[in-house]
Structures are given as structure tokens and as C-alpha cells.
Amino acid sequence: MTTRRLAVMVFMIALTTAVPAVAHPAPFSYLDVRLSTTALQGTLVLHDFDVAHELKLAAPEPLLDPVTLASYESAIKGLVVERLRMNADGRTVKWEITTVRPLPDRTAIEIAYRVPLGATIGRLTIEAPLFPYDPNHQTFVNVYEGDILTRQQVLSAARSSMEYYTGGRQGAFAVFKEFTAAGIHHIAIGPDHILFIIGLLLLGGSILRLLAIVSAFTVGHSITLSLAALNIVAPPARIVEPAIALSIVYVGADNLLSAKGARDVRAWIALFFGLVHGFGFASVLREIGLPPRALGISLFSFNLGVEIGQAVLVVIVASLLSILRSRSPMRARQVVTAASVVVTLAGAYWFVQRIW
């Protein structure tokens, strides 16, 4: 036998003997959640390998023995309660783990639980960073209302939590409240959208006129937001984000170039560029996660929140400009010019940044 053949055989023997020692089963856990009017209940199935790792055991096999598992039951319960959290309508719910038993045929451990509620809930939040040591670990979640499977979700290191909205009035109200607040919040923290709206307002006008302009913007972004959220039209972010920046450049430059007495076409500008901004809003909704059974309510509520945020911005900006114009028309014109320059430069900066 040649030296080369001997080396290959030694390598193959080492490989085949090493695999059982380090083999990791598929890095999955399984969570079933069953909702009723008075309680949450279900099961959580964990691989014995992952549990053994967290308990710092040399091997997972002993956990499949009921007697041995019983000695670790308290530690396993503590691990589950710490890593798997549920929140009902903003309140943290308290677990009651009823049984912990081995599933030898699946090399897994099943944990049955119950969570008393006391009343029907509208929104359930599930956070499950179960095994952070393994970045590939995933938790498959099935949510049932009664005997009907209503939602399936995969939680991972990239997305370790989910929101679930129940059927009925409680769930609809929870969706309305959550997505209206999300729309207001997005306007409040979105400097590009804020600057675009301010650019539309700088040339002034009555409160009703300015509200009509931003409402045209809302109509535009509502159309494309709905199309993108429903996956009918979904252009990539590498096109949408620079286009949003260009819309800001356009509005700022238009303010600087508009001739006195020219026809006011800001509503049409707002409508057109609203179509562009709507695709940007859609990316926010994808991150939040649209409830499949309440798409209409969630889209309406988010757009309503955006409109509320815009209306507040209109009142603030229009009031400040009105006060300034009444006191010093010349200073007001200087402020409008300077602000338009800032809007244009900021849009240009974002455009270059987003292109590169």
C-alpha cells in the first residue's frame, strides 16, 4: 500500500469517527400557540442537543431518559421562561409550564405550557431568542385560534419576535392603534420625508391649501404603498431611495426658481412624488410585518398615521412662517430662500450617499 493511499484511508476513518461526536441536528425549535378567550396554551419542542449545550452537559442523550430529565426539569423551565417571552396587549404574561417530557423518536424535549389570560386579547407579541449560541437556529411558530391554524412564522437571529393580531373587534382595534402609531412615528423619525414636506410648505398659503398639498402627497404614497405591500409592484430599494432624494432636490430647486405669481402646482408635485415615497414607506411596513387577516385595516391605519404626522407638521411650519411674514416680509423671504437651499443640498447629499 502506497503512502498516499494510507493517508487517504486514515483521513476517511478519522472523518467517519468524528462526525457522530460533533453532529448537530437541524437547528430548529417548534412552538405551537393555541388561543382561546381565557388562555394561551400549547407546546414547545426543543432538540436535546441545544438543551444539553445550554445546560453544559457533555452529551444530550441522557435527557431522553425520563428520570434524568426530571432532575433537570427546573433548569429547563428557567431557561424557557427566560428565553421565550409573550406579551398580551402590552402586558407581559406569566407562564405556567405543566409538563416536560422526552421525545426519544425525535431526539427532542417537549414542554407543555399554559398562560391564563382572563379576557380576550387583541395583540400577542412573541419573542423567542431561544439559542443565541447558534446563529442558524430557527423557531417555527404555529398560531391557532380554536382548531384553526391562522398564522405561521419563522423566528431567527435576524428576526426574533413577531406580532399576532387576533380576529374580532379586539384584534381589529389593536391593528388600528398599532399601525396608526407606526405611521406617525415614521413621519417623526424620517428626515427625508420631513424635509420633502417642509419644501412643499415654504412658499406658503392658507392652512387649508397646505393641508390639500400634503393630502395629495398622502394619496400618491397610499397608492404605491398598497401596491408594494401587496407585492403587486415592488421596485428595489437601490432605485427607490435615490429617487426619494431626487424628489427633495426637485422641491427645493423649484422653490428657488418659481416666479412670483406663477401657477401653484405644488399639489401635483406632491401627488407625483408621493408615488415615489410610497415605495419607501412600504419597506417600513415589511419590517413591521403586515397582519394577513387585517391588510385593509393596517394599510388604512398606517396612512392615517402618516397623514396625522403631516398635518401636525403643516400646522407648525405654516404657523411659524405666518408669524415671520407678518413681522418681517423681507426676513421671511430670506428664510424661505435659505431653507430651500438647505432642502436642495440635503437632497443632493442623500442622492449621492444612496447611489454609492
N, C-alpha and C positions, 0 to 999 in steps of 0.2 A: 504494500500500500504506500502510495506516494505521500510526501509530507503535505502537499496541498489537499489531497482527499481527506487525510486525517484531520486537518484543520477545519474543513467544512463539516465533518461529522461532529467534531467537538462543539462547533458553533450551534449546529442544529439541536444537539442534545441539551445544551445549555438553554437554548431558546424555549424548547418544549417543556423543560422542567421549571423555567422561571415564570411562564405565563400564569399557571394557576395561583402562584403566590401573589401576583400583583394585579390579577384580573379585577376590573371594576365593572359591575353590572351596569346596564343602561342607566344613566344618571337622571332618573325620573322619580317623582312622587305623585300621588294621586289623591285629590281632595274632592269628596262629594259633599255638597251642601244642600240640605233639604229644608225649605222654608214652609212654615205654617203660620197661622195667626198668632200662636203663642210661643213658638220656639224655633230655634235653628237646631238641626241635628244632622249627623252624617258620620262619615269615616274618613280617616287619613291613613294612607298606606305608604310606608317608608321602606326603602331597601335596607336590609340588615347591615350591609356594608357601610352605608352612610351613618347609621346609628352607632355602629361599633366605632367608627372613626371619631365621632363626637364624644363618645364615652371613653375614648382612649383604650379600647380593648385590642388585644393582639390579633384576634380573629373574630369574624362575625358569626360563625356557625353556632356557638353556644347560645346566642339569642333566640335561636329557633327551638330551643328546649323550653317548655312552659315553666318549669321550676326555676331555671336560670333566669329566664326573662322576668319572672316575678321579683327577683332580687334587684333588678334594675328598673323596675316599674316607676318608682318615684323620680329617678333621674330622667327617665324618658318623658314623663309628664312635665317636668320642669323645663326640659328642652323645647317641647312642643308649645307650651304656654308662652315661652319667651319669644320663639321664632314665628309663630303663626298668630296673627292678631286680626280681630274682627271688630268693626265699628258699625253700629246701627244708628242711623240718623244723627251722627255726630257724637254718639256716646260709645265708649269702649265697653264691649260686652265681656262678661266673665264666663270662662269655660267651666264645664263640668265633664271631665273625662270619665266615661263609665267603664270601659274595658280596654285592656291592652293584651293582645293575643298574637302568637306567631302564625305566620302563613308559610309553612315549610315548602309547599309546592311552588311558591313564588319567591322564595328566599326573601321574605319581607315581614314586616310587623304592621298589624292593623290596629289603629287607635280609634275607638268609637267615642263620640262626644255629644254633648247636648248643651245648648245655650238658651236658658229661659228668656223670653222677651217681654211678656206681659201685655203687648199690644202689637198690632200690625205695623210693620215698618215700611218706609218708602225707599231708603237707600242703604245699601250694605257695602262697606269697604272691606276688602280682604288684602292683607299684607302677608306675604309668605317668603321672606328670605331664609328658607329653611337650612340650606347647607352652603354658606358663603365660601367655604374652602374649595368648592368645586365650581368654577365659573361656567361650566357647561350644564349644571343642574337645572332641570325644569320641573315645574309643578303643574300638572294638568288638573284644571278645576272644572267640575260639572255642577251647575246650579239647577235645582229642581224646585218648582212650585207645585206642591202636591206630588203627583206622579209624573208630571210633565217636565221634560228637560227643556229649560228655557235659555240657557247660556252655557257656552264652553269657552274657556280661556286658557292660554298657556302663560304662566308666570316664569320669569327667568331673571338672571342677574341684571339684564338691561331693563326689564320692567317687572318689578317685584310686587306690584299692587294692582288692584282692579276695582272698579266701581260697578255695582249692580243696582239697577232700579227695578223695583217690584211692579207688578201690574196693579191696576186700580188707582184710586184717587191719590193715595199716599205717594205712590211711585211717580205719578204724573207731576204732582206738586214738587217733589224732590228734584225732578229733572228741570222743571221750570226755574226753581230757585238756584240750582247749581249752575245752569248754563247762562242765565241772566247775569249772575255774578261774574262768570268767566268772561263774558263779553265786555262788561265794564272794566274788569281787571286788565284785559288785553289792551284796551284803549289807553288805560292809565300807564301801562309799562311799555307801550310801543312808541318809541321816539319817532320812528319814520312815519307812522300813521298820524301822530300828533302834529308833526311838522307839516305834513301834507294838508291837514285840515286848517291849521293856522295860516298857511299860504293862501288857502281859498278865502279866508276871512279878512285878510289885511286890507283889501280895497274898500271894505266897509259895506254899509247897507243897513236896513232895518233888521230887527231881530227875526221877524218872520221871513224876510228874504234870505238871511243867512241860514236859518233852520231849513228852508227849502233847498238850499245848496247842499248842505250836509245830508239831507234826506235823499237827494239824488245820488249822492255817494253811497248811501245805505242800499238803495235799490240796486245799484250796479254791483256792489260786492255781495249782496244777497243772492243774486243770480248765479254768479260763478262759485260762490261758497257752496251752494246747494249742489251744483253740478260736480264739483270736486269731491265733496263729502260723500256723494253717492257713487263716486268712481265712474262718472259718465265722461268727464273731461278732467284730466289731472296732469297739467304740464309740469315738468321738473323744476325744482327749486332754483337750479342754476340759470333758468330763464326768468322765472317769476321775480326773484329777489332783485336782480339788476333792473328789471322793468319797473318795479316799485320805486327804486331810487331815481330812475329817469323821470317818473311822474312827478317827483318832488322838484327836480331840476326844472321841469317844464312850468310848473305852477309859479315858482319863484321868478323865473325869467319872464313869464307872461305878465306878472305884476310890474316888473321893471319896464316892459315895453308897451304896456297898454296905454293907448292915447286917451286923454281926458275926453269924456263924452261918448266914448265908443260903446257899442252894444255890450251889455253884460252877459257873457256866455259861460259864466262860472258853473252854473248848474249842469250844462252839457259836458264841461270838462270833468266835473265831479262824477257824473254818470259814467263817462267813458273810462276814467282811471279807476273808478270803483270796481269795474270788471277785473282789472289787474290785481287790485288789492284783495279782492275776494279769494283768489287762489292762495294768497299769503295767509289769510285768516283760516283757510282750510287746513293748513299744516298744524295750526294750534288745536283744532278740533280732533285731528288724528292723534295727537299726543294725549288729549283728554280721554278720547275713546267715546264714540257715539253709541248710545244705548239702542240696540237693534229694534226694540219694540216701541221706541219713542223718538224716532228720527224727526218727525214733524215738529214735535214739541221742542226738542233740543235745538234744532236749526232756528226755529222762530225765537226761542228764548235767547240764544246767543246773539242773533241780530238785534233783538230788542235791547240787550245789554250794551251792544256797540252803539246803538242809537242814543241811549241814555248818556253814555260816556261822552259822545259827540255833542249832545245838547248842553251838557254842563260846560264843555269847552267853549261852545259858542257863546253862552251867557257870560263867561269870564272874559274872553278875549274881546267880544263886542262891547261889553261894559267898559273895559279899560280904554279901548280905542275911542269910544264915545266921550268919555271924560276928558281924555287928552285933546281930542278935536275941539271940544267946547272951550277949553282953556287956552290952547295954542295951536291953531291950524297948521302953522309952519312947522312946529316941533312934531306934530302928528305925521306930516308928510315925510319928515326926516326919519322918524321911527319906522314908518312903513317901508321906506326905501332900504334902510339898514337891515330890517328884518327880512325883506325879500332877498337881499344879497346873502344873508346867512342861510336862508332856506335853499337857495340855489347852490351855494358852496357845500352845504351839508349833503344835499342830494348827490352832487358830483363826487364827493368823498366816498359815500356809500356805494355809488356805482362802481368806482374803481376798486374799492375793497371787495365787493361781491363778485366782480369779474375775476379777480386774481385769487 
